[in-house]
Structure formats: structure tokens, C-alpha cells
């Protein structure tokens, strides 16, 4: 692409900021994240919802700790083609956890 314009009259320099990203299906990304969450024993994957729009992933739901929340986000970032993660997962407080167990 640079070669096509750098020899034009008046061009003093070319800065190529074009980024090529692989096209990945929304369903493939969502499935990859959900499968990875299920493989993690410390996460209750059934309580996490994954939504994808293009290459952006949004996580919803509740987890028991901040560590679980961060781990879910890490898993989302590792999915192929993901360029943004919006982590809206909430962390339960201790009272909610005890009530759920009872």
C-alpha cells in the first residue's frame, strides 16, 4: 500500500497504520469463551453470560470473588479475534453467597 502512494507528487512521507485482523465468526468467539470458562474449575461458568458484537465481547453475570471476575476477563481476551472486552460481571457479597448456599 505504501508503494502505491509514496511516489506521488507532493508526498513527503507515508505512515501506514492499516491493521489487518482475521475475520472470526461471532458464534466462534462466543463458543470459545464459554468452553474455556467451563474448563476452569474455579469459575461457575453457568453464572456468566457472554455477548459478542463484532470483535467486542461483553461479560455479564455474578461470581464469588474479584479473582474469578478477572479470570473470566482473561479468558475472554484469549479468544481469537477479540479486540475489546467489557467486563460487567458483578462480585457477590458474602451475605449473598451464604444465602445461596443455605
C-alpha positions in Angstrom: 0.0 0.0 0.0 2.8 2.4 0.8 4.4 1.8 -2.6 1.2 2.9 -4.3 1.3 6.5 -2.8 4.9 7.3 -1.7 6.0 8.2 -5.3 3.1 10.6 -5.9 4.0 14.3 -6.3 3.9 16.2 -3.1 4.1 13.2 -0.8 6.8 13.6 1.7 6.2 10.6 3.8 3.8 7.7 4.4 2.7 6.4 7.8 1.0 3.1 7.3 -1.4 2.4 10.2 -3.5 -0.2 8.4 -4.1 -3.2 10.7 -5.4 -6.5 9.2 -7.5 -8.5 11.6 -8.7 -12.0 10.9 -12.4 -12.3 10.4 -13.8 -14.5 13.1 -17.4 -15.6 13.5 -19.3 -14.1 16.4 -20.5 -17.6 17.3 -17.0 -19.0 17.2 -15.8 -16.3 19.6 -18.7 -16.8 22.0 -18.3 -20.6 21.9 -14.6 -20.4 22.5 -15.0 -18.2 25.6 -17.9 -20.3 27.0 -15.9 -23.5 26.5 -12.9 -22.0 28.2 -14.9 -20.8 31.2 -16.4 -24.3 31.6 -12.9 -25.8 31.7 -12.0 -23.6 34.7 -13.0 -25.4 37.8 -12.8 -22.3 40.0 -15.4 -20.5 37.9 -19.1 -21.1 38.0 -19.5 -20.7 34.2 -23.2 -21.1 34.2 -23.5 -17.8 36.0 -21.6 -15.9 33.3 -23.2 -14.8 30.1 -21.1 -13.9 27.0 -22.3 -11.5 24.4 -20.4 -10.6 21.2 -20.8 -7.8 18.7 -18.1 -8.0 16.0 -14.8 -8.4 17.8 -16.1 -6.9 21.1 -17.1 -9.2 24.0 -19.3 -8.2 26.9 -19.4 -10.4 30.0 -22.4 -10.3 32.4 -23.4 -12.3 35.5 -22.1 -12.8 39.0 -19.1 -14.5 40.5 -17.9 -15.2 44.1 -14.7 -13.2 44.0 -12.7 -10.5 42.3 -10.2 -13.2 41.2 -13.0 -15.1 39.4 -14.1 -11.8 37.7 -10.5 -11.1 36.5 -10.1 -14.7 35.3 -13.3 -14.6 33.2 -12.0 -11.4 31.6 -8.6 -13.0 30.9 -10.3 -15.9 29.2 -12.4 -13.6 27.0 -9.2 -11.7 25.9 -7.7 -15.0 24.8 -10.4 -15.8 22.3 -9.5 -15.5 18.7 -10.3 -12.1 17.1 -11.2 -10.3 20.3 -10.2 -6.6 20.3 -12.3 -5.3 23.3 -13.7 -6.8 26.4 -16.4 -5.0 28.5 -16.4 -6.9 31.9 -19.8 -6.1 33.6 -19.6 -9.2 35.9 -20.6 -8.4 39.5 -19.0 -9.9 42.6 -21.4 -11.3 45.1 -21.1 -10.1 48.7 -20.6 -12.7 51.5 -24.3 -12.4 52.6 -25.5 -13.3 49.1 -23.1 -16.3 48.9 -24.3 -17.6 52.3 -27.9 -17.2 51.3 -27.3 -19.1 48.1 -25.6 -22.0 49.9 -28.4 -22.3 52.6 
